[in-house]
Amino acid sequence: MGSRTRGGSGSRSRLLFFPFILLLHLLSLHSAGPSVVVSAAGSGEPYVGVTIGTQVTNLLSPSDLASFLRAQRITRVRLYDADPRLLSALAASGVRAIVGVPNDELLALGSSPATAASWVSRRVLPFAGVNSSTPNVISAIAVGDEVPTALPSALPVLLPAINSLAAALAAANLSSIPVSTPLPFSVVLDPFPPSQAFFNQSLAKSFVAPLLAHLANTSAPLMLNLYPYYSLMQSKGVIPLDNALFRPLPPSQEMVDPNTLLHYTNVLDAMLDAVRVAVRNLNATGGASVPILVTETGWPSYGDRRAEPYATRDNADAYNSNLIKHVLEDKPGTPMAPGAGAQSSAYIYELFNEDLRPGPVSEANWGLFYGNGTPVYLLHVSGADGFLGNDTTDRTFCVAADDADLKAVQAAMDWACGPGRADCTAIQPGQACYQPDDVRSHASFAFDAYYQSQGRAAGSCYFQGAGMVTTVDPSHDSCLFPGSKLLSNSTGSGSTNTSTPTSDAEGSAIWRLRTGRDKGFFLFLRLVLSIAVVIVVDSNFWT
């Protein structure tokens, strides 16, 4: 598939925001500037798609992937190559795909129109709906990915490659398939206030202006990878987290452009308007009419706790869920280009966690799902007509939170298996869930046992912050968690235990003696801690 970089890598633009109270003295000095008239990317209603990378261990087969997309009601995807096997599988699923030309193929396509024509013949024609017998899968072609920062040496052949591919499509009567290239946001400088943004001068006249002219002539969108996450990370506390996550802010903290008096309720809209102003300021022929398509945006669910503290499941859920609502339901456009007709469509980066990607911890944790199709976290998209309603299992589990203090996890586990009366038999020595023998693994089973025994009631997975709800089945090997549907089809836990079920009192006694480590002083200490927990929390530990 070739190497890819995220929209924030390389030389990234810093998106600086200023609280409303710091701008009051400027507002009276400027009159409102003209709004930018621009259409949404493509025709019809705005949509949200997903990108699909392949650096995944045990990636679903093309046919299984197509079925998975249907189940999730995903109808738009962006691929980073033009794999015929996957495109063939998608043909029967009703999915439309942006296909990519990897950066390492740009030289060949940009140097030879014949090579570009051959590429179109092999990779596009069989899936472009040229007649009733061929599927109509391909919606656009993305030539390269963030070339100005990812592979600047290929920049001289990027426009020739785009022009050659567009000419080959036109020769095949497929000029309706747009050809563009995804750019990083770092090509825009001084992006806030949006009204003063402009393109990097080293690229503006030599690359961006002719690119915009091509896009205007061929009705193709300006493709951009926009990441409010990176803007937040680089702002050093200036950008409020809620503003990056589409959450409302009090008026005193809203972003205000002093030149236009426009208020910005989220970072993504400010980034889009900064691009629009940069296009307008370039005065490229037809540039103002070119629609914007967000080819990547998203939020990582996990990262290095010190270097990337905002890379959490909750934040990823909030950003992607609110993005879907913003585009599919609210459709406000932006302050400079208001209305549903100007609402840009967007592709969420990405469908699967690419666990084989090198780089920072977060690089492997941008996905909505793991490679086997289980969700990384549960999106809140109930109003989006089933799109990415990824709790298809109708199951939830309670496990130990990744960032919970180990002592808090231990105390919560002792409570669950003691006063909480959870059946913790399966994590005793020799039983199916004893391994791995560590606190978090044992606590996850204990938490789920209690959570399921309470009918998955609200608050029954709290454990003073030590527990978290997940839709990912934590069962492993022969260890089946209480919430797994597999239990209903099993005659036992899969362990060698053939004893009759213990009473609650017996279960508590067994738990207190569950390992060889709990002898002498340690047994005494655990009993003291258990009594202390009961005294402190009474019987409401989980509330």
N, C-alpha and C positions, 0 to 999 in steps of 0.2 A: 504493500500500500504506500510505502514511502514514509519518510519522516514528516511529522506534523508538529507545529508549535501552537500553543494556545494564544488567544488574542491578546493576552497581556505580556507575552514574552518578548524578548528582544528589547529594542529601545521603545519603551512604552510612553505614551503621552500621560501627563499627570492631569487629571480632571479636578480642578480646584473649585470648591464651593464655599460661599460665604453666607453666614446667617443673615437673615433679614435685618436684624438690628444693626449690623455693621454697614448696611447699604442705604439706610434711610436718608443720610445726608447727601447721597448721590442721586436719589430718584428724581428730585426736582430739577436736576441739571440736564436731563435727557428726555426727549419725547419718544413715544413708542415708535419703533421701526416697523417697516412693512413686513407682513407675514410672507412666508415662502409657500407658494402654491405648488404642491407636488402630489402625485397620485400614489396609491399603494402599489406594492410590488406585484405585478401581474394583474390579471383581471379577476373579477368576482370578489367574494368575501375574503377577508384576511384569514389566515390559517396558522396553525402551529404544527411544525414537523419535528423530527428528531434526526440527529446524525448517527451514523452507525460506523464505528471503527472496528477493526478486526484483530487488534493486538490483545486477544482474549483467550485465556486457557479454556479449552473445550467449548469453543463457540458453537452455537446451535447450527445445525445443517441448514442450507438454503431453504429447503422445504419446511423445516420446523420453524425457521425464522419468519417465513411468510405467514404461517399459521399463527405465530405469536403476535405478529403485527395486526392481523385480523382480530384476534381476541382483544387486543388493546385499542382497537378502533383507530389505529394509526394509518393515515392515508397519504402522508407526505414524509419522505425520508431524503437525507443527503448521504450519498456514498462518496468515498474518497478515491474510488477508481470506477471502472465500468466492467465488473466481473459478469461475464455472460451467464454463469450458473445462477448467481443470485438474481439477476434481472429476469431470467426465465422463470424462477420460482415466484418472483413478485408479480409476474404477468397475470397470474390467476387470482391474485389477492386484491386487485383494484388499487394498488399503491402506485403513486407517481413519485419518481425519483430524480433528484439532481445527481448526475454522474460526474465524477471528477477525473481530471487529468493530473496524475502525480507530478510533483515538481521535477523529478528526475527524467520525465519524458518531454519536458518543455523544449529542450534543445533540438531534438529530432523533429518535433512538430513545427517549431518556429523557423527551422532552417529549410524545410521542404514542404511546399504545398501538396506535393504528391503523397508524402507521408501522412499529412493531415487528412487528405481525402481517403486514404486507405484506412486510417483510424476510424473515420466516420462510417465507412462501409462495413467494417468488422464489428465495431462496438455500439453503433447507434442505429443504423438502419433496421436490424432485426427486431428492435424494440421501440420503434418510433411510430408505429401505426400507419405505415405508408400505404397499406391496403387492408382489406378486411381480414386477411389471414395473419397479419402481424400484430402483436400486442402494442398498445400505446402506454409505455411505461415511463419513458424519459421526458421530464418536464423542462430541464435546462442542463447546460454543461458548465461546470466550474473548472476553469483552466488554472491549475496551480492552486496554492493555498498560502496566503500571506507572503507572497514572493518578495516584496520589498525588504522584509526583515528576516524571513526564513532562508531565502536563497537569493540575495541581491545580485549575485553574478549572473543569474538567469533573467534579470529584468530586461536586458536588451532584446531577448527573443520572446518575451511574454506577449506583447502586442501583435507581433507577426503571427504567433501561434493562434491567438484569438481570431485574427482576421482570416487566417487560412481555414480554420475550422468553420467559421461562419460562412465563408465562400463555398466550402464543400457541402454544407447543409443546404445552402441556397440552390446549388447545382442539383441536389437531390430533392428539390421542392419541399424542404424542411426548414425554411427560414422562420417558421413559427417557433422553433426551439431556440431560445435565447442563449447566447454565449457570453459569459462574463468571468470575472476572477475575484475571489474573496480577498478583501484587503484587511489589514489590521487597523485598529483605531489609531495606532501611533502615527499614521500618515497625516492626521489632523493635529495641528499645533494650537496651543492657547485656547483650549476648548471651553473654558468657562470664564466669563459668561459666554453662552453659545453665540451671541451676536458678534463676537470679535474673533471667531475661529477662522483659521486658514490652513491650507494644505502646506506640507513641508515643501519649501521652495526648491529643493533639489529634485523634487518629483513633479511639481505642479505643472510646468509647461511641457516638460519632456515626456511625461507619462500620463498623469491624471487627465490633463486636458484632451489629448487624443483618445484616451480611453472613454471619457464621457461623450465625445463626439461619436464614437462607434456605438456606444450604448443607446444614444438618442436616435441614431439612424436605423438601428435594428430593433428598437423597442425592448431592449434588454435592461435588467435592473442593475443598479450599483450594489454589489454584494459586499457586505461588511461583517466582520466578526466583532461583536460588541460584548464586553464583559464588565458590568458594574462591579463585580467582585474585585477585579484588579484595580479599578479606580479607588475603591474603598481601601484596599491594602496600601496603596501608594499615598493616600491622602493624609496619613499620620494623624488620624482622629478628626480631621476637618469635616469629612462626610459622615453624617449620622448613619448608623447601620440600618435603621428603619427606612431611610430614604433609598438605600440601595436595594432593599427588599420589597419595594412597592407598598410599604406601610405608611399610613397617614402620619403627618407631623403637625404639631401646633403651628399656627401662623408665624410665630416668632422664629421658628427654625426652618421655615421653608426657604428654598433657594429662589432668589429673585435676580433676574437679569436687569441690571441698572439701565441698560440702553433701550430695552423694549418694555420694561415693567412687567414682563411675563413671569408667572410663578411656576416653578417646577416641583412636582410632587414625587418624582422618582428620577433616579440617575439615568436610566435607559433613555427616557424621553429627552433629557438634556444632551446626551450623546448624539441622538438622532438629529436634533436641531443644530448641534455644532457642525455636523456633517453637511446639513442643508445650507448653512451659512457659508461654509468653506466652498461648496459647489457654486453658490451664487457669486461669491467674491472672485472666483476664478474666471468668470465671464466666458466659460466654454460654450461653444455653439450647441444649443439645445440642452445644456446641462441641467437647467432648472426643471425640466420636464422628466428627468430620469428618475424612476421610482427606486426606493431603497428596499433591499431584502436583507434581513439579518440572518446570515448563513450559520452563525454560531452564537449562542449565548447560554449561560448556565451558571452553576454554582457547585463547588466540590463538597462532598459530604464528609470528608475526612482529610486531615493533613497534619503536619507537624504542629504540636500543640503550642509551641513557642513561636515558631515562624509564621504559622497560619492559623491563628486562634479563631477566625471566623469560618473556617472550613468544618462545619458541623452538619449533622443530618437535619436538625431543626431549621437551620438557615437555608440549606439546600431545598428542603420541602417548601419553606416560605417563598423563596425566590421563584422556583419553577411553578408552584401552584398559583402564585399571584401573577406571574407572567402569562400563564394560560388564560386566567380570568381577564387580564388586561387586554389581551389580543382578541380572544374569542367572544367575550361577553360585553365588556365595557366599550371597547373599540373607540377610544377617545381621540386617536391621532396624537399629535403633540401640541404644545402651546403655539408653536409657529405654524403648524399645519393641522388644525383641529378637524375632527369629524372622521367617521368610519371610512370614508373614501380615501383618506390619507394614512390610514392605519397600516403600518408595515407588518408583514408576516414575519415569522421568526422560526428558526430551528434550534431546539434545545440540544446543547452538547452535554451528554450524549446518551444513547440508549443503554449501553452496557459499560460497566467498569472495565477499562482496559488494563488489566492487572499486569500485563507484560510491558507496559510503557515505562521507559526509564525516566529519571528526573526526580523532582521532589515527590514526597509522599502523596500529595494531592493529585498528581498527574494520573494516578491509577484509580482515582475515586471521584470522577465526575458523572458516572453513570446513574441512571434511574434504576437499573436492574443489574444483578450479577450475570455472569455469562450463561448460567443455567436457566435464566428466566425468572428467578425469584427477585422480588423488589428489594432494593437497598433501603428504601423508606417508603412510607405510604403518603402519596400525594393527596391533597385535599382539592379535588376537582369535580365534585359532585354535580356542579351546574354546567359542565362542559360537554353534555350530550354523550357521556361515556368515554370521551377521549382520555386515554391514559388512566382510566380508573383501575389501577393496577392491583387492587386487592381481590384478584379473581379467585383466590383460594378460600375466601370467607373464613379465614383463620387468623387469629392473632395469638402471640406468645408473649410472655413476660420474661425478660432476661436481665442480667446485671448490666447496668449502663457502662459504656466503654470508659467514660471519664470519671466514674464514681470512685471515691476514696476507698482503698482496700479495707480499711478498718470498718467503714460504714457498711460495706458489702458483707463483711463477716458478721457484724452485729445484726444486720437485717436477715441474713440466712439463719442465724441462731433463733431469731424470733419466729420466722416462718415455720421452721421445723420443730419448734417448741410450742410456745403459746399459740401460734397461728395454726397448729394442728395440720400442717401440710404433710402429705405422705412422702417422706424422704428416703424410703427404703432403698430405692434404686441407686442411691449414691453411697451406699455402704460398701466396705471392702468386699470385693468378689462379685459385686452386682454389675449390671449392664452399663450403668452410667457413672461408675466410680472413676474411670479414666476419661479424660485427663484429670489427674489428682491435683487440682488447684482450686483456690477459693472461688474465682469467678465462674469456673465451669460448674462447680457444685451449687453455687448460689443461683445460677441461671435455672437449673433444674428445680431447686427449691422454690424460687420465685414463681416459676410457671405452675408448679403444683398448687401453690396457694391461689394464684390468679385464676386458674381453671376451676378450682374448688369453689370460688366465689362467683362463678358464672361470668367471669371476665367483666365484673362490675367496674364502673368508673372509679378510679382511685385505688383499686386493689393491686395495682402494679407500681405504686409510688415508692413505698419503702424509704421515705424521707429522701428521695432523690436518687436512691441506689438502683432502682429498677427502671426499665424502659420497655415500651410495647413495640413489637416488631411483627411484620408479616412473614419474615423469613423463618422457616422451620429449623430450629436449632438441633433437631435430632441428628445423630451421627452413628455410623456403624450399627451396632445392635441396640444402641441407646435411643429409645423413643420417648420424646417428651410428652407430658400429659395432654398438651394441646394438639398433638399430631393426629390426623385422621387415621393414620396407620393403626392406632391403638384399637379402633373399632373392628379391625379385621385381623387382630392378633389375639392369640390365646394367652399370651403372656408378654412380659417386657422384653423378651429376647435374652434374658439372663439365665444363669444356671440355678437361680433361686426357685425352689419348689415348695417353700413353706407357705402356710396359710397366711392371709393378710393379718397384720398386727393391729391391735387396737391403737387409738390415739395415744394413750399413755405409754404403751409398749414402744410405739414408734418414736416418741420423744426420748425414751430411755436408750433405745438403740442409737439414735442420733448423737446423743451426748457421748457415746462410746464408739463412734464410727471409725476412727482410725487409730493405729498404733501410736500415733504421736500424742494422743490425748490421754496421757498417764500422769500420775503424780501432780506436780505443780500445774501443768497445762490443763488437766481436767478440772482441777479446782478453780483455776482462773476462768475457764469457760463457763462453769456453773455460776460463778459470781457475776460475770458479764451478762449472762442470760437473765439472772434475777434483777440486775440493775436495769436492763432494757425494759423488762416488764413493769418495774416500778416507775421508770421515767415516762414511758409512753402509754401507760395504762393498757388499754386493749385497742388503741386506735393508731397503731404505728404507721399504717398506710395512708392515713388521711392528712 
